[in-house]
Amino acid sequence: NNLGVDHLVAQVKASSANTLIGINIGKNFDTPVEKAVDDYLISMDKVYEHADYITINISSPNTPGLRTLQFGESLDNLLASLKTRQAELAKQHQKYVPMAVKVAPDLSHEEVDELARAFNKHQIDAVIATNTTMDRSKVSGLDNADEVGGLSGGPVFEKSTEIVRLFRSKLSQELPIIAAGGIMSADDAIEKLDAGAALVQIYSGLIYQGPSLVRHIIQAIYKRN
């Protein structure tokens, strides 16, 4: 659904924005899962010097087989390969760019345990919880409820917040969680932080509330602290 990593890099290089840039990478739609590591490494090579952090997306529900990378030997091989390449690129470019792994909201407690062990083992820099959900229970009976693809916004809030809470109880305390999923108000953001997140990301909230939502969240965080 985009023009590819080379186009993205060109856009970033042309930008004059003075802000932190996170770049989300994943496997191509038609790349077999067993070849997925190659796609991640190619993308990491291309974006590394232009990013302030890199999101390792292993949880998009729109890419066939992608979520299988969240488990077992596939997960271990991917993380080991990425950490090795991260160290090589850090030396090459003389800067360390953190990696944040983005997980799904549709995880069991056992799956969270497995992921947390892998993240601790490989010293992943951060976790983004979560991506969109495949669960349609919150929109059952509504128009377009059965459309294909991940569901974002308010319906994913409870599931994603619970995943934040579960990961916080399993991860090293030095490993930050970036909460995403259904943050439509300042109160929603505070609830994510109370669940154990260190940072929050918003997208659907910007569409429905506008940029002022960012200011409201910042003000609420100041009051909370």
C-alpha positions in Angstrom: 0.0 0.0 0.0 2.9 2.4 -0.5 5.6 3.2 -3.0 8.4 1.3 -1.2 11.4 2.0 0.9 13.4 3.9 -1.6 10.6 6.4 -2.1 10.2 6.7 1.6 13.9 7.5 2.1 13.7 10.1 -0.7 10.7 11.7 1.1 12.5 11.8 4.4 15.6 13.3 2.9 13.6 16.0 1.2 11.8 16.9 4.4 12.9 20.0 6.4 11.0 19.0 9.5 13.0 19.3 12.7 11.4 16.5 14.6 12.0 12.9 15.6 11.4 10.4 12.8 10.3 6.8 13.4 10.3 4.6 10.3 8.1 1.5 10.2 9.5 -1.5 8.3 8.0 -4.9 7.5 8.1 -7.7 4.9 6.5 -7.2 1.4 3.0 -8.5 0.8 4.2 -11.2 -1.6 7.4 -12.2 0.2 7.2 -15.7 1.7 7.4 -15.8 5.5 10.6 -17.9 5.3 12.2 -15.1 3.4 10.9 -12.3 5.6 14.2 -11.6 7.4 15.8 -10.5 4.1 13.1 -7.9 3.6 13.6 -6.5 7.1 17.4 -6.4 6.7 17.2 -4.6 3.3 14.8 -2.0 4.7 16.9 -1.5 7.8 20.0 -0.9 5.7 18.2 1.8 3.7 16.5 3.6 6.5 19.0 3.4 9.4 20.9 6.6 8.9 17.6 8.6 8.3 15.7 7.4 11.4 15.6 8.3 15.0 14.0 4.9 15.8 12.9 2.0 13.6 9.7 0.1 14.1 9.9 -3.6 13.4 6.4 -4.4 12.4 5.6 -8.1 12.9 1.9 -7.6 13.6 0.1 -6.0 10.6 -3.0 -8.1 9.9 -3.0 -7.0 6.3 0.2 -8.9 5.3 -0.2 -12.6 4.8 1.7 -14.7 7.4 3.3 -11.7 9.0 1.9 -12.4 12.5 3.5 -15.8 12.5 6.8 -14.0 13.0 5.7 -13.2 16.6 6.4 -16.7 17.7 8.9 -19.5 18.0 12.0 -20.0 15.9 10.8 -17.4 13.4 10.8 -14.7 16.0 14.1 -15.7 17.5 15.8 -15.8 14.1 14.4 -12.4 13.1 15.4 -10.6 16.3 18.9 -12.1 16.3 19.4 -11.1 12.7 18.1 -7.6 13.3 20.2 -7.0 16.4 23.3 -8.1 14.6 22.6 -5.8 11.7 21.8 -2.9 14.1 25.2 -3.3 15.7 26.9 -3.3 12.3 25.0 -0.2 11.2 25.6 1.6 14.4 29.4 1.2 13.9 29.1 2.1 10.2 27.1 5.3 10.8 28.5 6.2 14.2 25.1 6.4 15.8 22.8 4.0 17.6 19.2 3.9 16.3 16.8 2.0 18.6 14.5 -0.7 17.4 10.9 -0.9 18.6 9.0 -4.1 17.9 5.3 -3.6 17.2 3.0 -6.4 18.4 -0.7 -7.4 17.9 -3.5 -6.8 20.3 -4.9 -10.3 19.6 -2.4 -12.2 21.8 -3.0 -14.7 24.6 -1.2 -14.5 27.9 1.0 -17.4 26.8 1.9 -15.6 23.6 2.8 -12.4 25.5 5.0 -14.5 27.8 6.9 -15.9 24.8 7.3 -12.5 23.2 8.5 -10.9 26.4 11.1 -13.6 26.9 12.4 -13.1 23.4 12.5 -9.3 23.8 14.4 -9.5 27.1 16.8 -12.1 25.6 17.6 -10.1 22.5 17.7 -6.7 24.4 15.1 -5.1 22.1 15.0 -1.3 22.7 11.3 -0.9 23.0 7.9 -2.5 22.4 5.0 -0.8 20.6 1.7 -2.1 21.9 -0.3 -2.5 19.7 -1.2 -2.7 16.1 -4.8 -3.0 14.8 -7.1 -5.9 15.8 -8.9 -8.6 13.8 -11.6 -8.8 16.5 -14.9 -7.3 15.3 -16.9 -7.8 18.5 -16.9 -4.1 19.3 -18.5 -3.2 15.9 -20.7 -6.2 15.4 -23.9 -5.3 13.6 -22.6 -2.0 12.3 -22.2 -1.1 8.6 -18.9 -2.3 7.1 -18.1 -4.3 10.3 -17.0 -7.3 8.2 -14.6 -5.4 6.0 -11.2 -7.1 5.5 -8.2 -5.7 7.4 -7.2 -4.5 10.9 -9.6 -2.4 13.0 -8.2 0.7 14.7 -9.5 3.5 16.9 -11.8 3.1 19.9 -12.7 -0.6 19.4 -9.0 -1.6 20.0 -8.5 0.5 23.1 -9.3 -2.1 25.8 -7.4 -5.0 24.1 -4.3 -2.9 23.5 -4.3 -1.5 27.0 -4.5 -5.0 28.5 -1.5 -6.0 26.3 0.4 -3.0 27.6 -0.4 -4.1 31.2 0.7 -7.7 30.5 4.0 -6.8 28.8 4.8 -4.3 31.6 4.6 -7.2 34.1 6.9 -9.4 32.0 9.5 -7.1 30.5 12.7 -5.7 32.0 11.9 -2.4 33.7 14.5 -0.7 31.5 12.6 -1.7 28.3 10.0 1.0 27.5 6.6 0.4 26.1 5.0 2.7 23.6 1.3 2.5 23.8 -0.9 2.8 20.7 -4.5 1.8 20.0 -7.7 3.7 20.5 -6.3 6.8 22.2 -9.1 9.2 21.5 -8.7 11.6 24.5 -6.3 12.7 27.1 -7.9 10.4 29.6 -7.2 7.5 27.3 -3.5 8.4 27.1 -3.3 8.6 30.9 -4.9 5.1 31.2 -2.2 3.8 28.8 0.5 5.3 31.0 -1.1 4.0 34.2 -1.0 0.5 32.5 2.7 0.8 32.2 3.5 2.7 29.0 6.3 5.2 28.9 5.1 6.9 25.7 2.0 7.0 23.6 1.3 7.1 19.9 -1.9 8.4 18.3 -3.4 8.2 14.8 -7.2 7.7 14.8 -7.5 10.3 17.6 -5.9 12.9 15.3 -8.5 12.3 12.7 -11.5 12.6 15.0 -10.1 15.2 17.5 -7.5 17.1 15.5 -4.0 18.2 16.5 -5.3 19.8 19.7 -5.5 16.3 21.1 -1.6 16.3 21.4 -1.8 19.5 23.5 -4.5 18.0 25.7 -2.5 14.9 26.3 0.6 16.8 27.2 -1.3 19.0 29.7 -2.9 15.9 31.3 0.5 14.3 31.7 1.9 17.4 33.4 -1.0 17.3 35.8 -0.6 13.6 36.4 3.1 14.1 37.3 
